[in-house]
Structure formats: C-alpha cells, structure tokens
Amino acid sequence: MDDVIRVEGLRKWFGATRALDGVDLRVRRGTVLGVLGPNGAGKTTAVRVLATLLKPDAGRAEVCGYDVLADPARVRAMIGLTGQYASLDEELTGTENLIMIGRLLDLGRGAARARAGELLERFRLTDAGGRAVKTYSGGMRRRLDLAASLVDRPAVVYLDEPTTGLDPRARNEVWETVRGLVADGATVLLTTQYLEEADALADRIAVFDHGRVVAEGTPSELKSRIGLQTLAVRAAEPYRTAQLATIIGELTGERPEVNEGTGLVTAPASDLAVLVALVRRLDEAQIVAAELALRMPSLDEVFLTLTGHLTEGIPA
C-alpha cells in the first residue's frame, strides 16, 4: 500500500505558540489514522494544514501526491472534510442540502440530484430526505454531514471529532459509516477525544502533545509500549473480597485497587506467570472467582502514560 498522506517536519507558529513543532505523519491508502491529543496539542491545526485552510511555516505535506502549498486546488479536489458540528442549512431538506453542495461543486442539476439520492440511500436517510434538517436527530445530522463531504467522491476524508455530543447509539451509527467509507476504498484521518473510538476504528494511532507526535503505532503496539497488563478478579462471594485483595497484593507486589460497588479487584501485573500462581492460591483458599482476567492496558492508560493527562472531557 502507498502513502496517501505524507507529512515531514511540519511546523506552525501562532505568535510565540508552537502549534506544530516538527510533525511527521504517514497515512496509507484505505486505512484510518486516529489522531489523539489533549486540548492545544496541534490536532486540528494539522488537519487545517492538510485541508489547505492554513499555511505551514515550515515542513512539507502532500495529499495523494500533491503538495498542499504548491497544488492546493488539486488537494481540495481529493479531500472531504467534516468538522465537529454539522455544517448544514437547517431550513433546507436533506435532499436540498446535498443538491446545493453538488451544484456548488459544478455538478449538473440532474447529476446533483442523482448523487443526492445515492448518498441518502447509502446513509439510510431516504425516508427523511424530504424533511427539513432542523427536524433531524443528532445522529441523522451527523450522517447527513458525512454524506455532504462525500458528494464529489473524495479519496481522502478528514473527520474532526465526528461524534462529539452524540449519544451512544448515534455514535455507533457514525462508526458504522466510517467503516463503510474505508470498505469502499477511502482513506480516513480521524481526530477524536474518545479513546475507545480510536481503538474501535483506527488501523494506526498518532498521539499528539505540545505540537509533536509523541507516539505512533497500532492500538496493540501502543498498549504494549507501557508494558504492564492488568489483573482483574472478582470473588463469587463478596465477603471474600478483602482476602482476595490480600492474595493479589502478595503475588503482584502492588497495592490492588478494590471497587467497592462491584467487588472487582485490580492490580498491574508484569508477569504472565502470576495468573497461574493466582489460580493455585485461590484453590488453596477455596475462593471461587466469578471473574478472572489478565488484560492489556487500555488506551486511556497508554495516553496517561505518554502525556501525563487524559483526554476525557477535553475539546479538540
């Protein structure tokens, strides 16, 4: 697979603030790159440069082989961009919004209407196509906004926090849509503040902090970087929880955390052998485990280790 997006040494200053401080990125065709980072890390600035909305002060960026500075018009012809909030005319119907965009992109009236029909069907909005957008639910608006970014069949799609403010059901609908884009051959750059979203959708993840890419890799690679796994055990008999915590503490050499509500006892574990030893100790103590697992670190834990803070509740 070839690189559709290539970024080398990208820098951007806003006064004394370094929004981008030597960013390097590669995104391969037909994949999703998830971009994570706290507020002010440079994620949105990087997207704006790649969308030709902002000129970098140094470095180089190419999209589909075209330089964002030397060939901005060609780059724009290859991309679709969906921001954090739906950019739709709420007084127009879904069909009218898509036709309007098609006409702005120089499609003929018939071609624009045909394309609108195709996209409404693809995003399961055909029945709502004749309704004003102001009557749509949040999930429907986001799907229509995604459809709008695909009118001219872009090869590369930038999604800047596409599920911000959506409920879990609507978020899952958008996730399904993103998977469909990739299945159709599109390349997606996804910025998100939801770590589980990156885990679910991204082939690779780039973690931004202070204008730099501080880590990059597959979700599994990033999780393996911090080394520790987590031992999680819950006793079938709640009154044995304290005894269970003592055993886990002795085996791991760590002070376990106990969830008083669920009775789940967790502790970091660096050695797979601890699982075998635990089963033996539980048998000796006649403690029945209702839940027993040794899991990889979550992306939350990876992010906290890499940047020193979490993304939860932090806007892009």
N, C-alpha and C positions, 0 to 999 in steps of 0.2 A: 504494500500500500504506500502511496506517496503522501507527502505532507501538503495539505490544503492551506494551512496557515503556518507561516514561518515568521517568528519574531526574534530579533537579535539585538541585544543591548539597548532596548527601548527606554528612553528617559523623557520625563516631562516635569517641568517645574511650574508651580504657581507661586510667584514671588519667591520666598525663602523655603517654601514647602516642596519637597521632592515627592510628587505623586507617584512617579515611576522612576526607579533607580537601577536601571540595567536589567530589564526583564527579558528573559529568553523563553520562548514557547514553541512547541511543535504540536500540530493537531493533524492526525491522519484522516484520510478520506473515509467517510462512512462511520465515524466514531463520535462519541460525546466526550468532550473535555469539561469536567466540572471545575469551576474556579471558586475557591473558598477564601474567605478572609474577613477580618473584622472591619468595622467602620473606618474609612480612610486608608485602607490597605492598598488601594490602587486598582481594584477590580473593574469598576465602572469606567475609570479613566482609560484602562487598556481596551475595553470594548469600544469606547468612543473613538479611539485612535484607529482601531481595526475597521470601524464603520465609516471612516473618513470624516467624522464630525469634529475631530480635534487633531491638530498637527503636533507630532512629537518634536521635542527639542534636539534629540539625538537618537541614533539607532535606526533600525530598518524593520519594516513589517510588510509582508506580502500575503495576499489572499488569492488563491487559485493562480499563483504565478505573477500577479500584478502588484506593483508597488503602490502602497496607499498614498504616497506623495506624488509619484510620477504619473500614475494612472488611476486617479480617484474615480472617474466616471466608469471605468471598466470594473473596478472593485464594487461599486454600488450596484452594477448590473448583476453581480454574482451573489449578493447577500440579501437576507431578510432580517429585520430587527424588530424584536418585541420587547418593550420596556416593562417596568414594574406595574404600570397602570394601563388599562385599556385605552387606546387612542382611537376611539370611535365616535361618530356623531350619534348621540343618543336619540335624536329626533327622527333619524332615518331608520329604515328597516335593516335587517341583516343583509338582505339581498342588495338593497340600495347602497349600503356601505361598500360591499365588495365590488359592485359595478363601478362606483365612483373611483375607487382605487385603480381598477382596471383601466378606466378611461384616462386617469392621470398618468398611467404607465404606457399610454399610446395604443392600447388595445382598441379595436373597432367595437362598436356598440354590441354587435352580435357576439363577438368573441368574449367581450367582458361579461355579458350575461351568461354565456355558456360556462365560463370559468367560475363565476359565482355559484352556479348550480352545482358544479363538480365539488367545490370546496364545502358548500353547505351539506352535501350528502356525505362527504368524507368525514366531516366533524359532527355528524349526527345532529344537524341544525336545520334540516329541510323543512320540518313542520313549523319551525319558528322563523323561517326566512322572511315571512311577510309581516312580522311584528316589529314594532319599534324597539330599538336596542334598550331603551330605558325600562322595558318590561322584562329583560333577561335577568337570570340569576347570575351570581358572580362567576360560577363555573362556565356558564354559557358565554358570558362576555369574554372570558379568557380564551375560550376555544375560538370564538369569532375573531379575536385579536390575532391569534396564531394563524388563522386562515387568511387574514388580511396580509400578513407578512409573507404568504406563500403564493400570492396572486401571480407573480411573474416567475414562479418555479425557481427559486434561488438554490444554488448549490450549497451555500453555507448559511446557517441560521444562528443568529445571536439571540439568546434568551436571557434577559437581565431580570432575575428573580421572578419568573413567570407565575409562581404560585403564592406570592405574598398576599396575605389577607384571606386566602381561601380556606374553606372548611375541609376536613379530611377527604370527604367524598369528591369534592370538586378538584382537590389536589390530585387524587388518584386518576381522575379523568384526564388531567393535563399530562400526567406521567405517561398514560397510555398513548396520548397523542404524540409525545416526544419519541417514544419507542417506534411509533408508526413512521415518523419522519425519517429516522435512521434506517428502518427497514426498506424505505423507498430510495435510499442512497444518499440522503442529505448528511452533511457534517454539522454538528451542533456544538457551539460554545455556550455553556450554561453557567451563569453566576447564580449563587444561591446562598442563603443564610441558614438553610435547613440541611444539616449534615446527613440526615437519613435520605434526603432527596439525592444528594451526590452519590451516596452509597448505592442507591437503587438504580440510578440512571447512567452514571459516568463510567466509561471504559478506563479513563485516567483522570487523576485529580491534580490540580496545581494549587498549592496553598500560598496565598499572598500575605505578606506582612511588611509594613513600612515600605511599600513600593517595590518589594523584591519577591521573587518566588523562592520561598524558604524550603519547599519540599515538593516533589512531583513523583507520581507513580500510580499504579493501580490501587484501588482501595485495599486489597490484600497486602500489597507491598508496603503501603504506608502504615498499616496496622502492625506489620511485623517489625517495623523500624524501632518501635518503642519496647519491643522485646517481651514484656510481661503479658501473660494471659491472666484471666480472672477465674478463680474457682468460686462457684456459686452452688450452695447446698441449702436445702430446707428439710427439716425433720418432719416426718409424718405426724409426730406427737409434739405439739407446740411446747409443752413443758420441758422438752429435751433441748430446746434451742440454746440455752446458756452452756450446756455441756458440749453441744456441737461446736459452738464458737471456741471453746477452750481447746478442743481437739484440733480444729483448723489452725488456730494460732500456733500451737505447738509444732504442727507439720510444716507450716509455711514460714515461721519465724516473723510473721507480720501480725499486726493487730487487726483482726477482722472487723468488718462493718456489719451491724445487725439491723435489719429493717424490722422495727417493732410491729408494724402493721401486718406484714406478710410472713415474718419469721425467716426471711431469706438471709443467709449468712454469706458474705463475700470477702475474698482476700486475694491479693495478687499472688500469682504462682509462676515461678520461672522454670520449674522442672516438671515434665510430664509424669515423672515417677510419683509425684505427690498424689495423683489420682488413685494409683494402685494402693499406696500406703493408707490413703483415707478410707477406701473400701474395707481394708483389713481392720482399721481401728473402729469403724462403725460396726462391723460384725462383732468385734470383741466387746464393744459397749452395748450391743443389742439395740442400736439406733437404726430405725428404718428411715431411709431417705425418700421423701416424696418428690424431691427434685435434686438432680446432681448433674453438674455440667462444668466443663472447662472450656471457656470461650475466648476467642480472640478479643483484643481491645476494640472498643467502639471507635468510630471516627471522632466522637466527642473527646474521648481520651487522647487520641492522636493529636487533635487540634490543640487541646490544652497543653500537651507536652511541647508542641512545636512553637506555639505563640504565647503561651502563658495566660491565655484567656479564652473563653468560649464565644461562639457566635450567637448563641440564643438571645433573641430579643434585640439584636443589633441590626439596624437597617443597612442596606447596601451602600 
